[in-house]
Amino acid sequence: MAATAAMGDDGLVFVKQKLPSHGQMPPVAFQSSDGQLAASGPRFIIQGGQRRGITGEMWVLETNGDGWIQAFPDVANGFTTAIPERTQSTIVSLGNEPQSITLIFAGYVLNKGEQNDLWKSEHSLDPNTSSPVAANTEVEAEGTPPAPRYGHSATMVGTNMIVVGGQSGTKQFNDVWSLSTNDPFVWTQVTCDGPAPSPRTRHTATLIKGGELLVMGGFSRKDRVVGDAFMLKVNGDSGSWRAWEPTEGALPPNRAQHTVTAHPDGEHVYVFGGYDGEKNSNDMWVMNVPKASSAEVKCTVKPETRSRHAAHIMGSQLWIFCGHDGMKPHLAEVWTLDVDDVRGHLANGLEAAKSAKKEKEDEKKEEEEDED
């Protein structure tokens, strides 16, 4: 699959990838997903989610391959267990390149409700069929695990998986947990100081250079859809929160079920789509987190409005796929955008915002002069 994108006269241009007809995955939303640098090249793995009901299927997109291919348990090597059907869980990849292991944590499990189970999948190709297979095992980690939940975030920081927030059927959380993925796996609750975000779900937590997490947006039972941002630093069993606000530009509008994807430079992130409490969006914002700047970026060609989707940057490409259009899950279409010029994207967005502000100020001044 070629992955190219361009800057049009009026904005950025996403490219819809041409996937082989035999590699089409059924529409899905609220799936957990992650990108890996595998031996075969960049690939994406998704687990579970919602179609007409909750699914437990695992699908793999090899970016140099034949589109979406379903991964089944590695029966040839004695692994017959499939991960139970679930939605609003999380998946992360372990280790350095080439990566082949994912961890799936918690979620809302079919016929059981919210869970706090932990599964490890080792991914490979069947030598006879060349199809992806997964060796799935449930992990019994040491320590006390987080309470059962769904709609939380899980982000790898070094060899630790940091879990933030989520909810059960009766309670929302803003707690922080760390899972050491060294042998043996160990859960630790992180005690944090500083101004913490309100309890929330379906937010994002994105790793920034220096080891901090940018936690943005989500649903709060108290405030509904929120648009605030916080930085979280974890060191062992202690952590600290601080509020994040741009000194140049503006925060993206309130949203949940969106994506915030880190650029390889560790400073910039791309914010795309989500749900504002009334409708889905397909606006895109670029933020430089250390320099506290943020602006909307105009796109002349882009994915349709969506929430509950996935977005990852692999190499110089932002990939967006799956999600919900407000009525039903999206088809398994894949969109890409070249993000090599991330600084240029942000600079153009900031300049456009300044021009729009000046235009409004001039219009207001003219109206006041006319009244006089």
C-alpha positions as CSV (number, residue, x, y, z in Angstrom):
1,M,0.0,0.0,0.0
2,A,1.4,3.3,-1.0
3,A,1.2,5.9,1.8
4,T,1.5,9.4,0.5
5,A,-0.2,12.7,1.2
6,A,0.2,16.2,0.0
7,M,-0.4,19.8,0.9
8,G,-3.2,21.3,-1.3
9,D,-3.6,24.9,-2.1
10,D,-6.1,25.3,0.7
11,G,-4.9,22.7,3.3
12,L,-3.7,19.2,4.0
13,V,-4.8,16.2,1.9
14,F,-5.4,12.8,3.3
15,V,-5.1,9.7,1.1
16,K,-7.6,6.9,1.3
17,Q,-5.6,3.7,0.9
18,K,-6.7,1.0,-1.7
19,L,-7.1,-2.2,0.2
20,P,-7.5,-5.6,-1.5
21,S,-11.1,-6.8,-1.6
22,H,-10.1,-10.0,0.1
23,G,-8.6,-8.1,3.0
24,Q,-11.7,-6.3,4.1
25,M,-12.5,-6.3,7.8
26,P,-16.2,-5.8,8.9
27,P,-17.0,-2.3,10.3
28,V,-16.0,-1.9,13.9
29,A,-15.8,0.8,16.6
30,F,-14.5,1.0,20.1
31,Q,-11.8,-1.5,19.2
32,S,-8.5,-1.4,21.0
33,S,-5.6,-0.9,18.7
34,D,-1.9,-0.5,18.6
35,G,0.9,-0.1,16.0
36,Q,4.0,-2.3,16.0
37,L,7.4,-2.3,14.3
38,A,7.4,-6.0,13.4
39,A,9.9,-8.1,11.5
40,S,7.6,-7.8,8.5
41,G,7.5,-4.0,8.8
42,P,4.9,-1.6,10.3
43,R,1.6,-3.2,11.2
44,F,-1.5,-2.5,13.2
45,I,-3.4,-4.9,15.5
46,I,-6.9,-4.4,16.7
47,Q,-8.8,-6.4,19.3
48,G,-12.5,-6.6,20.0
49,G,-14.9,-3.7,19.8
50,Q,-18.5,-3.2,18.7
51,R,-20.2,-4.1,15.4
52,R,-23.9,-4.9,15.7
53,G,-22.8,-6.5,19.0
54,I,-19.6,-6.9,21.0
55,T,-16.9,-8.8,19.2
56,G,-13.7,-10.7,20.2
57,E,-12.1,-10.8,16.8
58,M,-8.5,-9.9,16.3
59,W,-7.4,-8.4,13.0
60,V,-4.0,-7.4,11.6
61,L,-3.1,-4.9,9.0
62,E,0.4,-5.4,7.5
63,T,1.1,-2.1,5.9
64,N,3.3,-3.9,3.3
65,G,0.7,-6.7,2.9
66,D,-2.8,-7.6,1.7
67,G,-5.0,-5.4,3.9
68,W,-6.9,-6.5,7.0
69,I,-6.5,-10.2,7.8
70,Q,-8.1,-11.9,10.8
71,A,-5.8,-13.5,13.3
72,F,-6.9,-16.7,14.9
73,P,-5.4,-18.6,18.0
74,D,-2.1,-20.4,17.2
75,V,-3.6,-23.9,17.3
76,A,-0.6,-25.5,15.7
77,N,1.4,-24.7,18.8
78,G,-1.3,-25.7,21.2
79,F,-2.9,-22.3,21.8
80,T,-6.7,-22.7,21.4
81,T,-7.9,-19.9,23.7
82,A,-9.5,-16.8,22.2
83,I,-9.6,-13.6,24.2
84,P,-13.2,-13.1,25.4
85,E,-15.4,-10.7,23.4
86,R,-15.0,-7.1,24.8
87,T,-15.2,-3.4,24.0
88,Q,-13.5,-0.3,25.4
89,S,-10.5,-2.3,26.5
90,T,-6.8,-1.3,25.8
91,I,-4.0,-2.9,23.9
92,V,-0.3,-2.0,24.0
93,S,2.8,-3.5,22.4
94,L,5.8,-4.7,24.4
95,G,9.5,-4.6,23.7
96,N,11.8,-3.1,21.1
97,E,11.7,-3.6,17.4
98,P,10.9,-6.1,16.1
99,Q,7.8,-6.3,18.3
100,S,5.6,-9.4,18.5
101,I,3.8,-9.2,21.9
102,T,0.7,-7.2,22.9
103,L,-1.1,-6.8,26.3
104,I,-4.9,-6.5,26.4
105,F,-6.3,-5.1,29.6
106,A,-9.9,-4.9,31.0
107,G,-12.9,-3.6,29.1
108,Y,-16.6,-4.4,29.1
109,V,-16.8,-8.2,28.4
110,L,-19.8,-9.8,26.8
111,N,-22.2,-11.3,29.4
112,K,-19.9,-10.4,32.3
113,G,-19.7,-6.6,32.5
114,E,-16.5,-4.6,33.3
115,Q,-13.4,-6.7,34.0
116,N,-9.8,-6.2,35.1
117,D,-8.3,-9.3,33.4
118,L,-5.0,-9.1,31.6
119,W,-4.1,-11.1,28.4
120,K,-0.8,-11.5,26.6
121,S,-0.7,-12.3,22.8
122,E,2.4,-13.4,21.0
123,H,1.9,-12.7,17.3
124,S,3.5,-14.7,14.4
125,L,2.7,-16.0,11.0
126,D,1.5,-19.6,10.4
127,P,4.3,-21.3,8.4
128,N,1.8,-23.2,6.3
129,T,-0.7,-20.5,5.5
130,S,1.3,-17.3,6.1
131,S,-1.8,-16.0,8.0
132,P,-1.4,-14.2,11.3
133,V,-1.9,-16.2,14.5
134,A,-1.8,-15.3,18.2
135,A,-0.7,-17.3,21.2
136,N,-3.1,-16.0,23.8
137,T,-2.5,-16.5,27.5
138,E,-4.2,-14.9,30.5
139,V,-1.6,-13.2,32.8
140,E,-1.8,-13.5,36.6
141,A,0.2,-10.4,37.7
142,E,1.4,-9.9,41.2
143,G,0.1,-7.1,43.4
144,T,-3.4,-5.8,43.7
145,P,-4.9,-5.0,40.3
146,P,-7.0,-1.9,39.4
147,A,-10.8,-2.2,40.0
148,P,-12.7,-3.6,37.0
149,R,-13.2,-0.9,34.4
150,Y,-13.7,0.1,30.7
151,G,-13.1,3.3,28.8
152,H,-9.7,3.8,30.5
153,S,-6.4,4.5,28.9
154,A,-3.2,2.4,28.9
155,T,0.1,3.8,27.7
156,M,3.6,2.3,27.7
157,V,6.2,4.4,29.5
158,G,9.5,2.5,29.3
159,T,8.7,-1.1,30.5
160,N,5.6,0.1,32.6
161,M,2.0,0.2,31.4
162,I,0.3,3.3,32.9
163,V,-3.5,3.0,33.3
164,V,-5.5,6.1,33.9
165,G,-9.2,6.5,34.7
166,G,-12.1,4.6,33.2
167,Q,-15.4,3.6,34.7
168,S,-17.5,0.7,36.1
169,G,-21.2,0.4,36.0
170,T,-21.5,2.7,39.1
171,K,-18.3,4.7,39.3
172,Q,-15.9,6.8,37.3
173,F,-12.2,6.8,38.1
174,N,-9.3,9.2,37.9
175,D,-6.8,6.9,39.6
176,V,-3.4,5.9,38.2
177,W,-1.9,2.4,38.1
178,S,1.4,1.1,36.9
179,L,2.0,-2.5,35.6
180,S,5.7,-3.5,35.5
181,T,6.0,-5.8,32.4
182,N,9.4,-7.2,33.6
183,D,9.2,-10.8,34.7
184,P,7.1,-11.1,36.8
185,F,4.4,-8.7,36.0
186,V,3.5,-6.5,39.0
187,W,0.6,-4.0,39.6
188,T,1.3,-0.9,41.7
189,Q,-1.2,1.9,42.5
190,V,0.4,5.3,41.9
191,T,-0.1,8.0,44.5
192,C,-0.2,11.4,42.8
193,D,0.0,15.0,43.9
194,G,-0.9,18.2,42.1
195,P,-4.2,19.1,40.4
196,A,-5.7,15.9,39.1
197,P,-8.2,15.7,36.3
198,S,-11.8,14.9,37.3
199,P,-12.9,11.2,37.0
200,R,-13.4,10.4,33.4
201,T,-13.6,7.8,30.6
202,R,-12.9,7.6,26.9
203,H,-10.1,10.2,27.2
204,T,-6.6,9.9,25.7
205,A,-3.2,9.6,27.4
206,T,-0.2,10.2,25.0
207,L,3.5,9.8,25.8
208,I,5.5,13.0,25.3
209,K,9.3,13.4,25.3
210,G,10.6,13.3,28.8
211,G,8.3,10.6,29.9
212,E,5.2,12.6,30.7
213,L,1.7,11.7,29.6
214,L,-0.6,14.2,28.0
215,V,-4.2,13.3,29.3
216,M,-6.9,15.1,27.3
217,G,-10.7,15.2,27.1
218,G,-13.2,12.5,27.8
219,F,-16.6,12.0,29.4
220,S,-17.2,13.1,33.0
221,R,-20.4,12.3,34.7
222,K,-20.2,15.6,36.5
223,D,-19.3,17.9,33.5
224,R,-20.3,15.7,30.5
225,V,-17.8,16.1,27.6
226,V,-14.6,17.9,28.8
227,G,-11.8,19.6,26.9
228,D,-9.1,20.1,29.5
229,A,-5.6,18.8,29.4
230,F,-3.2,17.6,32.1
231,M,0.4,16.3,32.2
232,L,1.2,13.2,34.3
233,K,4.7,12.2,35.4
234,V,5.1,8.8,37.1
235,N,8.1,7.7,39.0
236,G,7.7,4.3,40.6
237,D,4.7,4.4,43.0
238,S,4.4,8.2,43.0
239,G,3.4,10.7,40.4
240,S,2.5,14.3,39.9
241,W,-0.3,16.1,37.9
242,R,-0.2,19.6,36.4
243,A,-2.6,21.4,34.2
244,W,-1.6,22.1,30.6
245,E,-2.8,25.1,28.6
246,P,-1.4,26.7,25.5
247,T,0.2,30.1,25.7
248,E,0.0,30.4,21.9
249,G,-3.2,29.4,20.1
250,A,-6.1,27.6,21.8
251,L,-7.1,24.2,23.2
252,P,-9.2,22.0,20.9
253,P,-12.9,22.1,21.7
254,N,-14.3,19.6,24.2
255,R,-14.4,16.1,23.0
256,A,-14.3,12.4,23.9
257,Q,-13.7,9.2,22.0
258,H,-11.1,11.1,19.9
259,T,-7.5,10.3,19.2
260,V,-4.3,12.2,20.2
261,T,-1.3,10.7,18.4
262,A,2.3,11.5,19.2
263,H,4.7,12.5,16.4
264,P,8.1,10.7,16.4
265,D,9.8,13.9,17.6
266,G,8.2,13.4,21.0
267,E,7.0,17.1,21.1
268,H,4.0,17.3,18.7
269,V,0.7,15.5,18.7
270,Y,-2.1,15.3,16.2
271,V,-5.7,15.5,17.6
272,F,-8.4,14.1,15.3
273,G,-12.2,13.7,15.5
274,G,-14.2,12.6,18.5
275,Y,-17.7,13.4,19.9
276,D,-18.6,16.7,21.5
277,G,-21.8,15.7,23.2
278,E,-24.0,16.4,20.2
279,K,-22.1,15.3,17.1
280,N,-19.0,13.7,15.7
281,S,-16.3,15.8,14.2
282,N,-13.4,15.4,11.8
283,D,-11.4,18.5,12.7
284,M,-7.6,18.1,13.2
285,W,-5.4,20.0,15.6
286,V,-1.6,20.1,16.0
287,M,0.0,20.8,19.4
288,N,3.5,21.4,20.5
289,V,3.3,20.2,24.1
290,P,6.7,21.5,25.5
291,K,6.2,24.9,23.8
292,A,2.5,25.1,24.8
293,S,1.2,25.9,21.4
294,S,-1.9,24.5,19.7
295,A,-3.9,25.3,16.5
296,E,-6.5,23.7,14.2
297,V,-5.1,22.6,10.8
298,K,-7.2,23.0,7.7
299,C,-7.7,19.8,5.6
300,T,-9.2,19.9,2.1
301,V,-9.5,16.1,1.9
302,K,-9.9,14.1,5.1
303,P,-11.7,11.1,6.7
304,E,-15.4,11.4,7.4
305,T,-16.6,12.6,10.8
306,R,-16.0,9.9,13.4
307,S,-15.5,8.9,17.0
308,R,-14.3,5.7,18.7
309,H,-11.7,5.3,15.9
310,A,-8.0,4.6,15.9
311,A,-5.0,6.7,14.9
312,H,-1.3,5.9,14.9
313,I,1.9,7.4,13.5
314,M,4.3,4.9,11.9
315,G,7.4,6.4,10.3
316,S,6.2,9.6,8.5
317,Q,2.6,8.6,8.2
318,L,-0.5,9.3,10.3
319,W,-2.9,6.4,9.9
320,I,-6.6,6.7,10.8
321,F,-9.1,3.8,10.6
322,C,-12.4,2.4,12.0
323,G,-14.7,4.3,14.3
324,H,-18.3,5.3,14.4
325,D,-20.2,7.8,12.2
326,G,-23.0,8.6,14.7
327,M,-25.3,5.9,13.3
328,K,-23.1,2.8,12.7
329,P,-19.5,1.7,12.7
330,H,-17.3,2.9,9.8
331,L,-16.1,0.5,7.1
332,A,-12.5,-0.7,7.5
333,E,-11.1,2.1,5.4
334,V,-7.6,3.4,6.0
335,W,-6.6,7.0,5.6
336,T,-3.0,8.4,5.7
337,L,-1.4,11.8,6.0
338,D,2.3,12.7,5.6
339,V,3.4,14.3,8.9
340,D,7.1,15.0,8.0
341,D,6.4,18.8,8.1
342,V,4.7,18.8,11.5
343,R,6.2,22.2,12.5
344,G,4.9,23.6,9.2
345,H,1.5,22.2,9.9
346,L,1.4,23.9,13.3
347,A,2.8,27.2,12.0
348,N,0.2,27.4,9.2
349,G,-2.6,26.6,11.7
350,L,-1.4,29.4,14.1
351,E,-1.1,31.9,11.3
352,A,-4.6,31.1,10.1
353,A,-6.0,31.5,13.6
354,K,-4.2,34.9,13.9
355,S,-5.6,36.0,10.5
356,A,-9.1,34.9,11.5
357,K,-8.9,36.8,14.8
358,K,-7.7,40.0,13.1
359,E,-10.5,39.7,10.6
360,K,-13.1,39.5,13.3
361,E,-11.5,42.4,15.2
362,D,-11.6,44.5,12.0
363,E,-15.2,43.6,11.4
364,K,-16.2,44.6,14.9
365,K,-14.3,47.9,14.6
366,E,-16.1,48.7,11.4
367,E,-19.5,47.9,13.0
368,E,-18.7,50.2,15.9
369,E,-17.6,53.0,13.6
370,D,-20.9,52.6,11.6
371,E,-22.9,52.9,14.8
372,D,-21.1,56.1,15.6
